[in-house]
Amino acid sequence: MRSLRFVILLAVVSAALGLMGCSKQMIPNTDVEATKENQDIVLFCEQYRHALEDRNVAALLKLMSPAYFEDGGNTRNEDDADFEKIREFLTGDFLRTAGIRYEMRYRRVTYTETNHVYVDYTYAAAWKLPGVKVDEWHHKVADNRLDLVRVDEGYRIAGGM
């Protein structure tokens, strides 16, 4: 009986060690496997996040694809946005913000056969807008997807800003 328990214990420990050896390394503080390509994508997305927090319109426009487009997730055309509409927002209402804090938790990176990369993430955003008497902070937590397109050796945002 004792040797049977030992054999079972040995089998369980061996299986656990085998599973640990096969486990994937993740990029720290993400749910994304730590491959070179995934790390490059997360670094690109971090450039976007920092440009957003810095309210750096020039950097945000540089990160966007000229073919940028999103349909707002519905069939109404009035909330569709292309490069020009986003540029108008960035050079207008966006600059009214007195402060922005934007955190991203990367959940998944998906590669397509059409040269696009989808980055699914959860964000926690806080932004300060001028109020009647004082600046007012607004907050939002939600899921989003950036649609990246490969360009030369890098990426551009084709949707999801």
N, C-alpha and C positions, 0 to 999 in steps of 0.2 A: 504494500500500500504506500509505504514511504517512497519507494523508488518511482511509483506511478505519479505521485505528486511532484517529485523532482523533474520527471520527464515533461509533465504538463507545464510546470513553471518555466523550464528551459525553453519549451516551444513558444510560450507566451512572450518571454523576454526576447527571444530571437526574432519573432514576428514584429515586436515593437521596434527593435533596433533596425530591422529591415525597412520598416515604414519611415522611420526617421531619416534613414539614408536616402530615401526616395523623395522626401518632402522638398517642395520648391522653396527657393529663397525668394523673399518678397522685398520690394523696394521699401525701405523703412517708412512707417506711418501711412502705408497704402495697402490695398488688397491686390496689387499688381505684381506679377512675377518679375524678378530682377534680371531681365535680359538687357543687353546693350541698347537695342532698339526701343524697348519700353522706357529705359532710363532717359534716352534722348527725348522721347515724347513728353515725359513728365517734366524734364527741364524746360522744354519749349512752353508747356502749359504754365510753368512757374514764371516764365517771362511775361506771359499774359496776365497772370495774377498780380505780379508786381507792378506792371504798367497800369492796371486797373486801380490798384491801391494808390499809386502815385499820381493818378489822374493824368497820365502821360498820353495825350491824344495822338501825338506823332508816332509813338511806339505802338499804340494799339492799331493805328491805321497800317503801319508797316507789317504787323502780324496778320492782317486780314488779306484774304485772297481777293483780287479784283472781281472774281466771279462769286463773291459772297452772296448767299441767299438763304432765307428761311421762311417758311410759310406760316409760322405761328402755331402749328399743330392742328389747324382746322381748315375749313373750306372757304372762310372769309378772306377776301383779298386785301381788305383795308389794314390788316395787321401784318401783312407780308413785309419783309425787310430785305433790301439789297445793300450793296456797298454804299451807295449814295445816301440812302436813308439812315444807315448807321453812322456815316460820317456827319450828317446833319445833326443827329442826336449828340454825338461826341463833341462837336464844336458848339453846341447850344446848351440844352438842359443839363447834360452831364457835367459841364463846368460849374454849374451852380452848387454842386455838392461841396461841402466844407471839409469833409473827411470820409474816407472809405476804408473799411476793414473787410477783407474777403478771404475766407479760408476754404480750401478745397481738400476733400478726402477722395482720392482716386480709387474707384471701384473696379473698373475693367477697361482694357484696351483691346479693341477689335480691329483686325486688319481685313480689308475687303479686296476683292479682285479688281476693283475699279479705281485703285490708287488712293482710296480714302482710308482714314484711320478714325474710328469713333472712340472718344474718351468719355466714359461714363463716370460721373463724380457727384458727390453730395457737397453742397456749399452752404456756408453760414456767412451771410452778408450783413453788414451794418453800414449805414451811410447817414451823414448829417446834412440836412437841408435847412435853408433859412426859414424860420417861422415868423409869426406875427411879432412876437416879442423876443424870442430867443431861438437859436438853432435847435432843431428837433432831430433826434436820432430815430431811424427806422431800422427794422430788423427783418430778416427772412432766412429760413432754412428750407432747402429744397434739393431735388435731384435735377441734374442737367446733363446734356451731352454736347461736347464739342465735336464738330465734324472737321477734321483736318485733311488737307490734301498735300501730297508730297510735291515739293518744288525743289528742283536741283538736289542739293544735299540737305535740305531742311523741310519745313512744313509751313503752311499758311492756314488760317482759320477760314473755312468755307461756310460755316454755319454754327449757331449756338451761342453767340456772344450775349 
